[in-house]
């Protein structure tokens, strides 16, 4: 198999990439449109420490049968896996930890496939070829190491067979246990907990607050302006400079409108809080939350 390095996601056609990613929308973050928005908005580019180095594997007939999102990193920010201890130890031993190769979706700690293989291809063989391509790319770019994060267990197992060190971590996922609606969920709780949650939900909206759901054509620039102010406020309060630029949100509003859901709180005619979600196949991925007014219980009401 021939492995090509793609300096930009735009060097491959969206249908070709998405055919490997699984175009059914199960995981919106590995879609071409999401990765293109990160690059096109200057959120994940060389200047911000994320130099695209995506790989594409071509079969004997020249058809692309496997791809993976990869970046040459000059820092470890935006990965949600903290390896500063490794970097310090490596450099104390006389090595140079950066640059490193990072196979991930920037700023997105959502588990999903990373070695993306077309459904009609030989999955184990294609994954192995992509893994070998990563090792060769690390040598070409003088990278200290290759990191693949938030992958599936099947990929994790096979990469271990390919000689990669197998790291473990932990995530918590909410799952619907057959509830048709929120009242069904409440019915499974004790009477005291039911009453408490219902009271808190009423209190969350007691100051004249209404909640609106925005998706598709309702994702206007006015709504994005408001949400970006919430996003900046949360970033400045918690970790410093936010990773995503304002244009990123406009881009996903144009190219991923049906897979994007904003839950917004409005009071006295203006937006005061909101949460950004992405819609997958049977999964809602909650991403960012922010508010410019503090109201008790509003975070729960908007985000859950």
Steps between C-alpha positions, in 0.01 A plus 500: 500500500624848412473760780466868414545797734232769467618847616136609515164328526406686182753287309246219501141515378237498773308196363823298485596584860145449630473161328782385729369688803164330465270750333201400715579780746566271797787722611477854360852594613688286250296635211681702236282805571595517868872462437481748211333756727782463752758568230306759303427705811873498596415315823715192426787609277880518525486849653298368796724195542284258297669442163278265296673179388205278415567159347318332214554139395456403135424147390656328199236656274582853622179533700528650848389236752626648827566840655584646839506852649856579611682813616862592566479659846736752662316486834245278676212743537152421376540121524329431836769240573772644719853388420703790642663256742621291208631808320691616808652157563596456135671837485680445833639183346642707215225451243278744312132419553358745246407473225288190546236343276146511636221294344183653638218742437629834632335631817259204503522231770234280339571130453478378143688336216835659411628254237217556254452215253256470212230239572599279206874499581707255703472672839791334688739532204406863436536592867841332510611692189386831649680420826821425311452823308487689828829346613666598173353850514634549853847422369461735203382787721754429775213457747571349841191281506156419362188539715153370409231606744133422566499211255276193511599190695544298179751755368673512838543123496635486145740790553639311798563208265683744271741593780330809640491546878142459625384779729174482695273778622139542609195682365142523621217475247130563563280227356124488460362195680189478286343827618258656252520839671627684806196405705588132448845572638352676801265209565804280565613729784378528857215742573735741677740518205213541254360796692843660534578478128157632398533792740849584376386489137219743581740726688743500207240676285339710773665828394317523170743268322394297199695218336524468121648225285683618188608272217503510122399836356437640851876516559532868411807719531321686779472176698865415433610847612320446829632149548858604421482757778392221739783279375758774551368575847534138608846468346633816661359395837632143492807447286604818319475552125224296333616271222226559242474817295174677425507392135501131601142530623384669180660224296335213685173695485531492122638148444366304800173677578299177527756348737527807722269589787515815710296503820465867588348684796337837429386767745346839424556443129871416508702181528667456839629140493541208266645157433638362174422140408574281200257235382627153416322177419322428828731729699493863602849636564499792745798725432506854639297702750509864599292776659520874553244500784498274804171327578462203738455161328517650150810296410313175570195612304702601193758222494302196621 
